[in-house]
Amino acid sequence: MELVRNSLNSLTPNTYDLAGNKLTSTETVDGKESQTRFTYDDHDRLTKLEGPDGTITYTYDKNGNRIASEKNSEKLDYIYDTENRLLAIKDKKGLLMAAFYDGDDNRVFTASRKEGKNTYQLFQHKPKDTKSGRKSPYTAPSGEENSLFWYGFTQNVLQALSTLPQTVGSIWHSIFDDVSTAYHQKVAKDRATKEGIVVNPPELGNLPGQGEVTYASQVQDVLIPYTTREDTYNYYEERNYVNDVNREHAEVLETYDHDGKARETYSYGKGRTSYLNNQTGDSYNYLTNQSGSVTGLTKDGQAVASSRYHLYGTRKTSTDTTGNPFAYNGEARDDTGLDYLRARYYDSQGGTFLTEDSYPGEDTDPLSQNHYSYVQNNPVNYTDPSGHFWNSIKKAGTMLKRRPLMLGMV
């Protein structure tokens, strides 16, 4: 058993099996105890997580890649390319996240689903030949809505493909039809609700197989405004990445959207020092702990955000609303909760990687032969920025390589 006191002064005892897999984690905060149990298969792959918030089950393909996770009947599906790199994550609503990579496995493009709000202006529709009326909405043009649905997102993906190596583009094209169905939103003609409201989505054009769309602006009768209604919608936030590949581990210098407009810009010294949100014009400086985890952000010398983490990286508390993607151990975390560690993605909730490590381990170190565990289950002393090999954290805050000869291995 291992006993750890975390940053919130709570005791966290963990138990492990002989292969180094974490079996239980018990946390006591303010006198209240909660336990999480972990189950693995014969290949050290996490198959079940039972915690205070429910049970999550995981399944894998023949290559050892996690292809599904399910919690409370909510399922996520994971799609990979032929090199076992994560391409997309889907839920029942559609595409959650997509990613492309260059020939050196550096991430160069991502698309993440976001939720927005749209305000509809409702009108009283009075046909000229009758005193009866029905209600019909007209929505003013929105700057984002053109790219929210199937056609717009498809165009952006195809543009991104043109900038990628042919092998990556071919891989994506081979599965594109299947993935596209995940975020294709059906728009029916004059879909009426119980209130008689006719929904005419603006600026979308005609989607495949859906017929023509009639807009309120095309109705030849009198439209009298009477109220507004706010609806939510999904759109995709896209990023192309400019990476500094000359650093020991490739780091993001800048991201930009499909129109070539800069989104975020990052500055580095010994580590990542600052972040500029080009959309708002706000610039922030990073506050980090000994392992590099982002614990806070400052703006003009004033603290504007703070974050705390559990032992394996899940957020305990956070007030960060700046759009900063970097978190645990200074690595990028996407909206699905996964940390991008270059060679592989890490799931802090289960404390394991999604895919098998291509490095087989050392004969003299049995724990290194566990291909899914994170830093041999010792996150207090180690980090893993490469997704292959852990680094040791010195008290002075510098890093020691586990094996110098491993740095050139892929």
KEROTOR-89778 format. One record per residue (C-alpha): z, y negated, x; residue number from 1; residue in three letters. Coordinates in nm, 3 decimals, always signed. Example, Ala and Ser with C-alpha at 12.3 -4.5 7.8 and 13.67 -1.06 7.14 Angstrom:
BEGIN
<site <+0.780, +0.450, +1.230>, 1, "ALA">
<site <+0.714, +0.106, +1.367>, 2, "SER">
***
This chain:
BEGIN
<site <+0.000, +0.000, +0.000>, 1, "MET">
<site <-0.077, -0.355, +0.113>, 2, "GLU">
<site <+0.128, -0.653, -0.004>, 3, "LEU">
<site <-0.024, -1.002, +0.007>, 4, "VAL">
<site <+0.118, -1.341, -0.095>, 5, "ARG">
<site <-0.168, -1.559, -0.218>, 6, "ASN">
<site <-0.210, -1.937, -0.227>, 7, "SER">
<site <-0.028, -1.959, -0.561>, 8, "LEU">
<site <+0.278, -1.789, -0.410>, 9, "ASN">
<site <+0.226, -1.472, -0.612>, 10, "SER">
<site <+0.261, -1.121, -0.470>, 11, "LEU">
<site <-0.045, -0.897, -0.486>, 12, "THR">
<site <+0.011, -0.532, -0.388>, 13, "PRO">
<site <-0.305, -0.324, -0.348>, 14, "ASN">
<site <-0.351, +0.052, -0.307>, 15, "THR">
<site <-0.649, +0.227, -0.143>, 16, "TYR">
<site <-0.803, +0.571, -0.108>, 17, "ASP">
<site <-0.892, +0.738, +0.224>, 18, "LEU">
<site <-1.242, +0.586, +0.219>, 19, "ALA">
<site <-1.097, +0.236, +0.204>, 20, "GLY">
<site <-1.176, +0.177, -0.163>, 21, "ASN">
<site <-0.929, -0.039, -0.349>, 22, "LYS">
<site <-0.774, +0.168, -0.631>, 23, "LEU">
<site <-0.526, -0.075, -0.788>, 24, "THR">
<site <-0.439, -0.440, -0.759>, 25, "SER">
<site <-0.118, -0.565, -0.915>, 26, "THR">
<site <-0.050, -0.937, -0.941>, 27, "GLU">
<site <+0.276, -1.101, -1.038>, 28, "THR">
<site <+0.270, -1.468, -1.130>, 29, "VAL">
<site <+0.578, -1.644, -1.266>, 30, "ASP">
<site <+0.742, -1.308, -1.333>, 31, "GLY">
<site <+0.446, -1.170, -1.531>, 32, "LYS">
<site <+0.277, -0.860, -1.390>, 33, "GLU">
<site <-0.084, -0.753, -1.447>, 34, "SER">
<site <-0.272, -0.462, -1.293>, 35, "GLN">
<site <-0.641, -0.393, -1.235>, 36, "THR">
<site <-0.765, -0.037, -1.170>, 37, "ARG">
<site <-1.086, +0.059, -0.991>, 38, "PHE">
<site <-1.287, +0.384, -1.016>, 39, "THR">
<site <-1.560, +0.493, -0.771>, 40, "TYR">
<site <-1.818, +0.770, -0.746>, 41, "ASP">
<site <-1.872, +1.001, -0.447>, 42, "ASP">
<site <-2.083, +0.733, -0.275>, 43, "HIS">
<site <-1.805, +0.469, -0.284>, 44, "ASP">
<site <-1.982, +0.279, -0.562>, 45, "ARG">
<site <-1.762, +0.100, -0.813>, 46, "LEU">
<site <-1.821, +0.258, -1.154>, 47, "THR">
<site <-1.534, +0.118, -1.361>, 48, "LYS">
<site <-1.302, -0.182, -1.350>, 49, "LEU">
<site <-1.009, -0.184, -1.592>, 50, "GLU">
<site <-0.818, -0.510, -1.605>, 51, "GLY">
<site <-0.622, -0.741, -1.835>, 52, "PRO">
<site <-0.946, -0.887, -1.973>, 53, "ASP">
<site <-1.106, -0.550, -2.057>, 54, "GLY">
<site <-1.309, -0.273, -1.898>, 55, "THR">
<site <-1.637, -0.312, -1.710>, 56, "ILE">
<site <-1.861, -0.015, -1.633>, 57, "THR">
<site <-2.136, -0.008, -1.369>, 58, "TYR">
<site <-2.444, +0.211, -1.320>, 59, "THR">
<site <-2.676, +0.249, -1.020>, 60, "TYR">
<site <-3.028, +0.365, -0.944>, 61, "ASP">
<site <-3.130, +0.632, -0.693>, 62, "LYS">
<site <-3.145, +0.370, -0.417>, 63, "ASN">
<site <-2.782, +0.276, -0.470>, 64, "GLY">
<site <-2.854, -0.057, -0.641>, 65, "ASN">
<site <-2.640, -0.168, -0.932>, 66, "ARG">
<site <-2.877, -0.178, -1.227>, 67, "ILE">
<site <-2.636, -0.241, -1.516>, 68, "ALA">
<site <-2.288, -0.361, -1.598>, 69, "SER">
<site <-2.129, -0.359, -1.942>, 70, "GLU">
<site <-1.816, -0.519, -2.084>, 71, "LYS">
<site <-1.720, -0.522, -2.452>, 72, "ASN">
<site <-2.076, -0.420, -2.551>, 73, "SER">
<site <-2.217, -0.712, -2.349>, 74, "GLU">
<site <-2.465, -0.568, -2.099>, 75, "LYS">
<site <-2.629, -0.713, -1.790>, 76, "LEU">
<site <-2.941, -0.557, -1.636>, 77, "ASP">
<site <-3.035, -0.606, -1.270>, 78, "TYR">
<site <-3.392, -0.586, -1.137>, 79, "ILE">
<site <-3.484, -0.534, -0.770>, 80, "TYR">
<site <-3.798, -0.538, -0.560>, 81, "ASP">
<site <-3.916, -0.250, -0.341>, 82, "THR">
<site <-3.696, -0.379, -0.058>, 83, "GLU">
<site <-3.386, -0.357, -0.282>, 84, "ASN">
<site <-3.352, -0.735, -0.307>, 85, "ARG">
<site <-3.220, -0.873, -0.634>, 86, "LEU">
<site <-3.503, -1.032, -0.834>, 87, "LEU">
<site <-3.354, -1.094, -1.177>, 88, "ALA">
<site <-3.052, -1.052, -1.403>, 89, "ILE">
<site <-3.095, -1.026, -1.781>, 90, "LYS">
<site <-2.863, -1.018, -2.079>, 91, "ASP">
<site <-2.938, -0.964, -2.449>, 92, "LYS">
<site <-3.052, -1.326, -2.484>, 93, "LYS">
<site <-3.300, -1.306, -2.198>, 94, "GLY">
<site <-3.330, -1.397, -1.834>, 95, "LEU">
<site <-3.010, -1.523, -1.671>, 96, "LEU">
<site <-3.126, -1.560, -1.312>, 97, "MET">
<site <-3.434, -1.496, -1.100>, 98, "ALA">
<site <-3.479, -1.523, -0.722>, 99, "ALA">
<site <-3.756, -1.498, -0.461>, 100, "PHE">
<site <-3.724, -1.443, -0.086>, 101, "TYR">
<site <-3.930, -1.502, +0.226>, 102, "ASP">
<site <-4.027, -1.238, +0.483>, 103, "GLY">
<site <-3.690, -1.275, +0.658>, 104, "ASP">
<site <-3.497, -1.216, +0.334>, 105, "ASP">
<site <-3.392, -1.581, +0.304>, 106, "ASN">
<site <-3.372, -1.699, -0.055>, 107, "ARG">
<site <-3.643, -1.958, -0.123>, 108, "VAL">
<site <-3.647, -1.992, -0.504>, 109, "PHE">
<site <-3.404, -1.946, -0.791>, 110, "THR">
<site <-3.414, -2.007, -1.166>, 111, "ALA">
<site <-3.094, -2.006, -1.370>, 112, "SER">
<site <-3.054, -2.028, -1.745>, 113, "ARG">
<site <-2.862, -2.329, -1.870>, 114, "LYS">
<site <-2.759, -2.446, -2.214>, 115, "GLU">
<site <-2.848, -2.789, -2.344>, 116, "GLY">
<site <-2.810, -2.978, -2.669>, 117, "LYS">
<site <-3.081, -3.129, -2.884>, 118, "ASN">
<site <-3.039, -3.379, -3.167>, 119, "THR">
<site <-3.269, -3.340, -3.469>, 120, "TYR">
<site <-3.346, -3.630, -3.701>, 121, "GLN">
<site <-3.356, -3.487, -4.053>, 122, "LEU">
<site <-3.581, -3.639, -4.320>, 123, "PHE">
<site <-3.602, -3.622, -4.697>, 124, "GLN">
<site <-3.946, -3.480, -4.778>, 125, "HIS">
<site <-4.082, -3.611, -5.111>, 126, "LYS">
<site <-4.426, -3.478, -5.206>, 127, "PRO">
<site <-4.636, -3.733, -5.393>, 128, "LYS">
<site <-4.690, -3.509, -5.695>, 129, "ASP">
<site <-4.330, -3.416, -5.768>, 130, "THR">
<site <-3.985, -3.569, -5.787>, 131, "LYS">
<site <-3.827, -3.272, -5.612>, 132, "SER">
<site <-3.759, -3.288, -5.244>, 133, "GLY">
<site <-3.696, -3.070, -4.943>, 134, "ARG">
<site <-3.567, -3.149, -4.596>, 135, "LYS">
<site <-3.768, -3.133, -4.277>, 136, "SER">
<site <-3.671, -3.226, -3.922>, 137, "PRO">
<site <-3.861, -3.434, -3.672>, 138, "TYR">
<site <-3.744, -3.431, -3.314>, 139, "THR">
<site <-3.820, -3.706, -3.067>, 140, "ALA">
<site <-3.982, -3.588, -2.742>, 141, "PRO">
<site <-3.738, -3.457, -2.485>, 142, "SER">
<site <-3.808, -3.473, -2.114>, 143, "GLY">
<site <-3.689, -3.120, -2.053>, 144, "GLU">
<site <-3.810, -2.926, -2.352>, 145, "GLU">
<site <-4.164, -2.874, -2.222>, 146, "ASN">
<site <-4.031, -2.626, -1.967>, 147, "SER">
<site <-3.760, -2.463, -2.175>, 148, "LEU">
<site <-3.966, -2.190, -2.327>, 149, "PHE">
<site <-4.209, -1.919, -2.229>, 150, "TRP">
<site <-4.518, -2.118, -2.138>, 151, "TYR">
<site <-4.348, -2.386, -1.932>, 152, "GLY">
<site <-4.131, -2.145, -1.739>, 153, "PHE">
<site <-4.424, -1.914, -1.675>, 154, "THR">
<site <-4.624, -2.198, -1.525>, 155, "GLN">
<site <-4.338, -2.293, -1.297>, 156, "ASN">
<site <-4.293, -1.935, -1.181>, 157, "VAL">
<site <-4.663, -1.900, -1.109>, 158, "LEU">
<site <-4.654, -2.221, -0.906>, 159, "GLN">
<site <-4.361, -2.086, -0.709>, 160, "ALA">
<site <-4.547, -1.761, -0.646>, 161, "LEU">
<site <-4.831, -1.949, -0.482>, 162, "SER">
<site <-4.595, -2.069, -0.208>, 163, "THR">
<site <-4.456, -1.724, -0.128>, 164, "LEU">
<site <-4.587, -1.449, +0.098>, 165, "PRO">
<site <-4.845, -1.233, -0.075>, 166, "GLN">
<site <-4.620, -0.926, -0.066>, 167, "THR">
<site <-4.343, -1.105, -0.254>, 168, "VAL">
<site <-4.588, -1.251, -0.505>, 169, "GLY">
<site <-4.742, -0.912, -0.570>, 170, "SER">
<site <-4.403, -0.755, -0.628>, 171, "ILE">
<site <-4.308, -1.021, -0.881>, 172, "TRP">
<site <-4.642, -1.004, -1.061>, 173, "HIS">
<site <-4.601, -0.626, -1.098>, 174, "SER">
<site <-4.286, -0.669, -1.308>, 175, "ILE">
<site <-4.354, -1.012, -1.454>, 176, "PHE">
<site <-4.469, -0.892, -1.795>, 177, "ASP">
<site <-4.149, -0.695, -1.845>, 178, "ASP">
<site <-3.921, -0.974, -1.727>, 179, "VAL">
<site <-4.100, -1.240, -1.929>, 180, "SER">
<site <-4.006, -1.068, -2.254>, 181, "THR">
<site <-3.644, -1.138, -2.167>, 182, "ALA">
<site <-3.684, -1.514, -2.204>, 183, "TYR">
<site <-3.975, -1.534, -2.446>, 184, "HIS">
<site <-3.827, -1.706, -2.750>, 185, "GLN">
<site <-4.007, -1.644, -3.074>, 186, "LYS">
<site <-4.107, -1.955, -3.266>, 187, "VAL">
<site <-4.216, -1.885, -3.622>, 188, "ALA">
<site <-4.415, -2.121, -3.841>, 189, "LYS">
<site <-4.201, -2.323, -4.084>, 190, "ASP">
<site <-3.893, -2.102, -4.054>, 191, "ARG">
<site <-3.673, -2.217, -4.343>, 192, "ALA">
<site <-3.294, -2.198, -4.361>, 193, "THR">
<site <-3.082, -2.165, -4.673>, 194, "LYS">
<site <-3.069, -2.545, -4.693>, 195, "GLU">
<site <-3.446, -2.565, -4.705>, 196, "GLY">
<site <-3.471, -2.714, -4.357>, 197, "ILE">
<site <-3.805, -2.641, -4.197>, 198, "VAL">
<site <-3.781, -2.588, -3.822>, 199, "VAL">
<site <-4.080, -2.721, -3.627>, 200, "ASN">
<site <-3.999, -2.700, -3.253>, 201, "PRO">
<site <-4.150, -3.000, -3.072>, 202, "PRO">
<site <-4.399, -3.003, -2.787>, 203, "GLU">
<site <-4.418, -2.628, -2.744>, 204, "LEU">
<site <-4.774, -2.552, -2.840>, 205, "GLY">
<site <-4.862, -2.213, -2.985>, 206, "ASN">
<site <-4.688, -1.916, -2.827>, 207, "LEU">
<site <-4.871, -1.583, -2.787>, 208, "PRO">
<site <-4.900, -1.397, -3.116>, 209, "GLY">
<site <-4.697, -1.648, -3.317>, 210, "GLN">
<site <-4.976, -1.834, -3.497>, 211, "GLY">
<site <-4.999, -2.209, -3.535>, 212, "GLU">
<site <-4.697, -2.434, -3.550>, 213, "VAL">
<site <-4.679, -2.710, -3.810>, 214, "THR">
<site <-4.488, -3.022, -3.708>, 215, "TYR">
<site <-4.310, -3.265, -3.935>, 216, "ALA">
<site <-4.531, -3.541, -3.798>, 217, "SER">
<site <-4.832, -3.360, -3.946>, 218, "GLN">
<site <-4.695, -3.365, -4.301>, 219, "VAL">
<site <-4.892, -3.618, -4.509>, 220, "GLN">
<site <-4.608, -3.705, -4.746>, 221, "ASP">
<site <-4.321, -3.952, -4.727>, 222, "VAL">
<site <-4.038, -3.862, -4.486>, 223, "LEU">
<site <-3.711, -4.049, -4.537>, 224, "ILE">
<site <-3.445, -4.009, -4.263>, 225, "PRO">
<site <-3.100, -3.919, -4.394>, 226, "TYR">
<site <-2.895, -3.754, -4.116>, 227, "THR">
<site <-2.905, -3.582, -3.778>, 228, "THR">
<site <-2.817, -3.234, -3.659>, 229, "ARG">
<site <-2.732, -3.115, -3.308>, 230, "GLU">
<site <-2.850, -2.774, -3.190>, 231, "ASP">
<site <-2.809, -2.593, -2.860>, 232, "THR">
<site <-3.100, -2.453, -2.662>, 233, "TYR">
<site <-3.161, -2.269, -2.337>, 234, "ASN">
<site <-3.364, -2.396, -2.045>, 235, "TYR">
<site <-3.416, -2.288, -1.685>, 236, "TYR">
<site <-3.295, -2.486, -1.387>, 237, "GLU">
<site <-3.523, -2.421, -1.091>, 238, "GLU">
<site <-3.463, -2.466, -0.720>, 239, "ARG">
<site <-3.685, -2.428, -0.417>, 240, "ASN">
<site <-3.491, -2.402, -0.091>, 241, "TYR">
<site <-3.548, -2.554, +0.252>, 242, "VAL">
<site <-3.344, -2.342, +0.493>, 243, "ASN">
<site <-3.233, -2.402, +0.850>, 244, "ASP">
<site <-3.311, -2.064, +1.005>, 245, "VAL">
<site <-3.203, -2.176, +1.353>, 246, "ASN">
<site <-2.835, -2.147, +1.268>, 247, "ARG">
<site <-2.654, -1.819, +1.325>, 248, "GLU">
<site <-2.676, -1.756, +0.951>, 249, "HIS">
<site <-2.951, -1.938, +0.760>, 250, "ALA">
<site <-2.815, -2.239, +0.572>, 251, "GLU">
<site <-2.963, -2.451, +0.293>, 252, "VAL">
<site <-3.065, -2.799, +0.403>, 253, "LEU">
<site <-3.220, -2.918, +0.077>, 254, "GLU">
<site <-3.330, -2.796, -0.264>, 255, "THR">
<site <-3.601, -2.942, -0.485>, 256, "TYR">
<site <-3.746, -2.878, -0.830>, 257, "ASP">
<site <-4.096, -2.765, -0.928>, 258, "HIS">
<site <-4.218, -3.125, -0.924>, 259, "ASP">
<site <-4.114, -3.164, -0.561>, 260, "GLY">
<site <-3.817, -3.389, -0.640>, 261, "LYS">
<site <-3.508, -3.335, -0.426>, 262, "ALA">
<site <-3.208, -3.193, -0.611>, 263, "ARG">
<site <-2.938, -3.142, -0.345>, 264, "GLU">
<site <-2.917, -3.231, +0.025>, 265, "THR">
<site <-2.659, -3.082, +0.263>, 266, "TYR">
<site <-2.537, -3.203, +0.603>, 267, "SER">
<site <-2.383, -2.991, +0.876>, 268, "TYR">
<site <-2.170, -3.031, +1.185>, 269, "GLY">
<site <-1.976, -2.730, +1.296>, 270, "LYS">
<site <-2.000, -2.623, +0.934>, 271, "GLY">
<site <-2.121, -2.773, +0.605>, 272, "ARG">
<site <-1.974, -3.122, +0.587>, 273, "THR">
<site <-2.127, -3.308, +0.294>, 274, "SER">
<site <-2.339, -3.274, -0.017>, 275, "TYR">
<site <-2.568, -3.529, -0.183>, 276, "LEU">
<site <-2.658, -3.487, -0.549>, 277, "ASN">
<site <-2.997, -3.658, -0.555>, 278, "ASN">
<site <-3.009, -3.664, -0.935>, 279, "GLN">
<site <-2.693, -3.873, -0.968>, 280, "THR">
<site <-2.695, -4.037, -0.626>, 281, "GLY">
<site <-2.336, -3.922, -0.564>, 282, "ASP">
<site <-2.236, -3.803, -0.217>, 283, "SER">
<site <-1.939, -3.574, -0.152>, 284, "TYR">
<site <-1.752, -3.447, +0.153>, 285, "ASN">
<site <-1.621, -3.090, +0.165>, 286, "TYR">
<site <-1.259, -2.986, +0.210>, 287, "LEU">
<site <-1.227, -2.627, +0.331>, 288, "THR">
<site <-0.955, -2.386, +0.433>, 289, "ASN">
<site <-0.935, -2.164, +0.742>, 290, "GLN">
<site <-1.193, -1.914, +0.615>, 291, "SER">
<site <-1.437, -2.184, +0.505>, 292, "GLY">
<site <-1.368, -2.163, +0.131>, 293, "SER">
<site <-1.433, -2.492, -0.047>, 294, "VAL">
<site <-1.092, -2.609, -0.167>, 295, "THR">
<site <-1.194, -2.959, -0.266>, 296, "GLY">
<site <-1.448, -3.241, -0.265>, 297, "LEU">
<site <-1.397, -3.609, -0.191>, 298, "THR">
<site <-1.607, -3.909, -0.289>, 299, "LYS">
<site <-1.557, -4.245, -0.119>, 300, "ASP">
<site <-1.235, -4.112, +0.028>, 301, "GLY">
<site <-1.091, -4.004, -0.307>, 302, "GLN">
<site <-1.033, -3.642, -0.412>, 303, "ALA">
<site <-1.257, -3.559, -0.710>, 304, "VAL">
<site <-1.239, -3.178, -0.727>, 305, "ALA">
<site <-1.017, -2.890, -0.621>, 306, "SER">
<site <-1.051, -2.510, -0.632>, 307, "SER">
<site <-0.825, -2.210, -0.569>, 308, "ARG">
<site <-0.926, -1.848, -0.531>, 309, "TYR">
<site <-0.785, -1.502, -0.572>, 310, "HIS">
<site <-0.771, -1.279, -0.265>, 311, "LEU">
<site <-1.123, -1.136, -0.310>, 312, "TYR">
<site <-1.283, -1.461, -0.419>, 313, "GLY">
<site <-1.262, -1.500, -0.796>, 314, "THR">
<site <-1.166, -1.851, -0.893>, 315, "ARG">
<site <-0.805, -1.898, -0.991>, 316, "LYS">
<site <-0.841, -2.264, -1.083>, 317, "THR">
<site <-1.118, -2.521, -1.044>, 318, "SER">
<site <-1.180, -2.881, -1.144>, 319, "THR">
<site <-1.523, -2.901, -0.977>, 320, "ASP">
<site <-1.786, -3.050, -1.208>, 321, "THR">
<site <-2.004, -3.201, -0.934>, 322, "THR">
<site <-2.271, -2.930, -0.937>, 323, "GLY">
<site <-2.167, -2.802, -0.594>, 324, "ASN">
<site <-2.267, -2.432, -0.567>, 325, "PRO">
<site <-2.060, -2.342, -0.259>, 326, "PHE">
<site <-1.722, -2.181, -0.309>, 327, "ALA">
<site <-1.545, -1.874, -0.164>, 328, "TYR">
<site <-1.573, -1.858, +0.217>, 329, "ASN">
<site <-1.823, -2.143, +0.194>, 330, "GLY">
<site <-2.098, -1.929, +0.039>, 331, "GLU">
<site <-2.326, -2.005, -0.256>, 332, "ALA">
<site <-2.214, -1.872, -0.594>, 333, "ARG">
<site <-2.461, -1.858, -0.883>, 334, "ASP">
<site <-2.396, -1.891, -1.255>, 335, "ASP">
<site <-2.356, -1.514, -1.293>, 336, "THR">
<site <-2.057, -1.521, -1.057>, 337, "GLY">
<site <-2.235, -1.351, -0.766>, 338, "LEU">
<site <-2.208, -1.477, -0.409>, 339, "ASP">
<site <-2.531, -1.484, -0.207>, 340, "TYR">
<site <-2.449, -1.342, +0.138>, 341, "LEU">
<site <-2.808, -1.335, +0.266>, 342, "ARG">
<site <-2.866, -0.960, +0.308>, 343, "ALA">
<site <-2.683, -0.875, -0.016>, 344, "ARG">
<site <-2.504, -1.019, -0.318>, 345, "TYR">
<site <-2.127, -0.988, -0.343>, 346, "TYR">
<site <-1.934, -0.951, -0.670>, 347, "ASP">
<site <-1.589, -1.102, -0.620>, 348, "SER">
<site <-1.463, -0.965, -0.951>, 349, "GLN">
<site <-1.490, -0.607, -0.829>, 350, "GLY">
<site <-1.461, -0.691, -0.460>, 351, "GLY">
<site <-1.779, -0.496, -0.377>, 352, "THR">
<site <-2.146, -0.551, -0.299>, 353, "PHE">
<site <-2.419, -0.480, -0.556>, 354, "LEU">
<site <-2.633, -0.283, -0.312>, 355, "THR">
<site <-2.583, -0.040, -0.027>, 356, "GLU">
<site <-2.546, -0.172, +0.328>, 357, "ASP">
<site <-2.846, -0.081, +0.543>, 358, "SER">
<site <-2.615, -0.066, +0.845>, 359, "TYR">
<site <-2.480, +0.294, +0.856>, 360, "PRO">
<site <-2.149, +0.212, +1.024>, 361, "GLY">
<site <-1.984, +0.338, +1.341>, 362, "GLU">
<site <-1.877, +0.694, +1.416>, 363, "ASP">
<site <-1.550, +0.569, +1.563>, 364, "THR">
<site <-1.470, +0.353, +1.260>, 365, "ASP">
<site <-1.470, +0.553, +0.933>, 366, "PRO">
<site <-1.403, +0.246, +0.718>, 367, "LEU">
<site <-1.726, +0.089, +0.845>, 368, "SER">
<site <-1.913, +0.377, +0.681>, 369, "GLN">
<site <-1.816, +0.253, +0.335>, 370, "ASN">
<site <-2.141, +0.081, +0.239>, 371, "HIS">
<site <-2.009, -0.122, -0.056>, 372, "TYR">
<site <-1.664, -0.252, +0.035>, 373, "SER">
<site <-1.620, -0.616, +0.135>, 374, "TYR">
<site <-1.493, -0.669, +0.494>, 375, "VAL">
<site <-1.328, -0.326, +0.484>, 376, "GLN">
<site <-1.098, -0.464, +0.212>, 377, "ASN">
<site <-0.934, -0.713, +0.449>, 378, "ASN">
<site <-1.042, -1.056, +0.317>, 379, "PRO">
<site <-0.731, -1.224, +0.459>, 380, "VAL">
<site <-0.858, -1.181, +0.814>, 381, "ASN">
<site <-1.236, -1.139, +0.778>, 382, "TYR">
<site <-1.545, -1.288, +0.618>, 383, "THR">
<site <-1.900, -1.150, +0.587>, 384, "ASP">
<site <-2.162, -1.429, +0.590>, 385, "PRO">
<site <-2.447, -1.191, +0.680>, 386, "SER">
<site <-2.386, -0.925, +0.417>, 387, "GLY">
<site <-2.384, -0.668, +0.699>, 388, "HIS">
<site <-2.103, -0.736, +0.948>, 389, "PHE">
<site <-1.763, -0.896, +0.916>, 390, "TRP">
<site <-1.637, -1.187, +1.125>, 391, "ASN">
<site <-1.276, -1.223, +1.231>, 392, "SER">
<site <-1.092, -1.543, +1.142>, 393, "ILE">
<site <-0.888, -1.681, +1.431>, 394, "LYS">
<site <-0.580, -1.890, +1.362>, 395, "LYS">
<site <-0.758, -2.187, +1.516>, 396, "ALA">
<site <-1.021, -2.155, +1.245>, 397, "GLY">
<site <-1.303, -2.026, +1.468>, 398, "THR">
<site <-1.488, -1.699, +1.419>, 399, "MET">
<site <-1.508, -1.393, +1.642>, 400, "LEU">
<site <-1.804, -1.158, +1.600>, 401, "LYS">
<site <-1.715, -0.803, +1.524>, 402, "ARG">
<site <-1.967, -0.666, +1.774>, 403, "ARG">
<site <-2.194, -0.903, +1.973>, 404, "PRO">
<site <-2.462, -0.636, +1.993>, 405, "LEU">
<site <-2.489, -0.629, +1.614>, 406, "MET">
<site <-2.611, -0.984, +1.574>, 407, "LEU">
<site <-2.973, -0.893, +1.624>, 408, "GLY">
<site <-2.967, -0.601, +1.384>, 409, "MET">
<site <-3.130, -0.625, +1.041>, 410, "VAL">
***
